[in-house]
Amino acid sequence: MMRWLQSMGPESRSLNEIHTEFLQMLQDGRHVFDAAANALLGGTSPDVVRKDLFATDRRINQTEQSIRRKIVVHGALFGTSTFSALLVVMSLVKDAERIGDYGKNLYDLAAAKASLGTPERRAAMITMKDQISKLLVRAHELYRDQDEKNATSFMEEIRLLEDQCDDVVKEGLASSTTNAAACVLAHRYFKRVVSHAGNIISSLLVPLDKLDYFDEPRSGGDRDLDA
């Protein structure tokens, strides 16, 4: 999308500013996720990261509002010529904002000192949170570079992680011997972070009307547990 926008001359200037602010949202979302997930699983005290985490989340919200204002101004100045691009950006900024929100949900679990199960389960969760953090870095890079070539393999990894989260949720909901509430919630939050990152990168591959639908149940399956 950005290559097309950059070919538009003066009309692309404010859209490039929006692109830059959006990339900052992705960086901030990853920072919130890392801080919260490390407080939950990495031994970092929730009290140590709280101020920075919530300040970063406020910056995400402020950037979203700034982008929305720029979209309105741009639409008023240039009319319908970039209307489809503006609709895409409006959708994607909400995905970026939600990554920060689910990071805060993970922080709440950490602050509550919730039990996450066996040492083996915690070890698996640490592996998963590290994988998600790396995926968020890649999402930033793929969107920055408008890298359609590598977006497909990224989406395949997203699907695998979503399925792994669903498996843990199903296992926890079926358990009658242990309190798996915190573990189930953590994996739901993990999945939503992953899904929103996937929605953003799917914009490199699918038209506007297909955004947010890449993770619908696949043919012959019913994997998706999310609303």
N, C-alpha and C positions, 0 to 999 in steps of 0.2 A: 504494500500500500504506500509506504513512504517514498519509494522510487517514483511512483506515479505522482504523488503530491509535489515532489521536488521539481517536477517538470512543468509545474503550473505557473512559474514566475512569481510575481508579488503576492498572489493569493496563498502561496505555500508558506509564507513567513510565519504567520501566527500558528499554522498547523505544525510547523517544525518546533515552535515553542511548546505546543501541547505535547508533542512527541518527547521532548526533553523532560518535561515535568512528569510525564507518565513513567518514563524510565526511572526517575527518582522514586516514584511510588513503589515500583517493584523492588528497588534496593531497600527501601524502608520496610516494606512488608517482610522481606527476608530477615532483616535485622530483628523485627518483632518476633518472628517465628523462632529464630535462633535463641534469643534471650529467654523466651518463655519455655522452649523445649529443653534448654540447658538447666533452667530452674527446676523443671519437672524431672529430668532424667540425668543431668550431668553433674549434680552436686552443687550448683550455684545457688546461693541463698535467694529466695524470692525478694527479700527486702533489699538486696544489693541492686537488683535490676529493675525494680518497680518504677522508680522515677524516670529513668531513661526509656523504659519500654512504653510507658503511657505518654511521654512527651513525643516519642516517635510516632505513636498511633495518632496523636493530635495533628502532627505534621502531615501524615497521610490524609487525614480528613480535610485539612486546609488546602492541600494540593488538589484533592478531588474537587473542592469548591472552586478553586482557581481555574481548573480545566473547564468546568461547567460554564463559568463566566466567559472564558475565551471562546467556547463553542457557540454561545449565544451571540457574542459580538461578531464572530466570524460569519455566522449564518446571516446576520443582519446586513453585513457589508457586501458579501459576495453571493448571496442568494443560493440557488439550488446546485451550483456547479460542483460543490464538495459535500452535498447533503449526505450521500451514502457513507463517505468517510467519517463525517461527524457522528452519524448514528453508530458506527462501529466503535469509535472512541468512547462514546457515552456508555456503551455496554461494557467495554473493557475496563474503564476506570472503576466501575462497581465491583468487578472481579478483583482488581488490585486492592480495593478498600477492604473487601471481605477477607483477604489473606491476613491483614492486620487484626481483624475482628476475631478470627479463629485462633490467632496467636494469643490474644487476650484470654480466650476461653482456656487454652492450655495453661496460661499463667494462673488462672483461678484454681485449676486442679493442683498446681504446684503450691500455691499459697495455702490450700486446704490440707496439704500434706496427705493427700489421698493415697491409699494403698494400690499399687499397680500389679500385684500378684507375685509370682515366683521370681527368683533371680534369673531364670531362663527367659521368662517373659520380658522382664526389664531389659535384658541384654538384647533381645530381638527388637524391642522398641528403640533402643539406642541406635542400633543399626539402621532402623527405618528412619528415624529423625535425621540421621546424618545423610541418608540418601535423599530425603526431601529437601534438606538444605542445599545440597548440590544441584538438585533439579531446579530450585528457585534461582540459583546463579545462572544456570543454563537458560532458563526462561528469559531472564534479562538479556542475555547475550543473543539468543535467537531472535527476540523481538527487536532489539537494537539493530541487528544486522539484516532483519527481514529475511532470515535464513530458511526458505521454504524446503531446501534440500534435506536439512537435518530435522525439520519439524516433525516429519512422519515418524522417525524412530523415537523422538521425544514422546509423541503421543502413545506409542506402544508401551513405553515405560510407565507412563501415567496409568494406562489401563491395568497393567500388572500390579502396580501399587494399590490402586483402588480395590482390585480383587483381593489382595492380601489383607487390606483393612476390613473388607466385608467378611472374610473368613474368620478373623479374630472376633468381630462383632457377633457373628452367628454363634461362635463357640461360647462367648461370654453369656449371651442371652439364654443359651441352652443349659448352662451350668446350674446345678442345684446344690452344689457343695461349697462353693466359694462366692464371695462378694466380688463380682467382676465389674461393678458399675463404673469405677474410675477408668479401668482399662478399656471398657467399651466406649466411654465418652472420649478418651484420648484418641482412639483409633477413628472415631467419627470425625473428630476435629482434624486429624491427620488427613483423612480422605478429602475433607472439604478444602483444605489448603491445596492439596494436589489437584483436585478438580478445577479449582479456580485458576490455577496456573495453566492447566490444560485448556481451559476455555480461552485464555489469552493467546496461547500459541496456536489454537485451532483457527484463529482469525487469519493466519498465514495460509490456511489450506481450504477453508470453506467460505461460501458466500454469507452475507449478512444474516439471511433468514435461518441459517444452520448454526449460528453461534449459540452456545449453551446446550447444544443437543448432541455433542460428540459422544457423551457418556451415557446415552440411552441404552437400555438392554440390547445386547447384541443378538443377532439372528439365532434363534433356537435356544436362547438362554434367558435367565431372569436375575442376572447378577446384581443389578443396581438396587441398593437398599435405600437410596436417598430420595427425598422429595425435592 
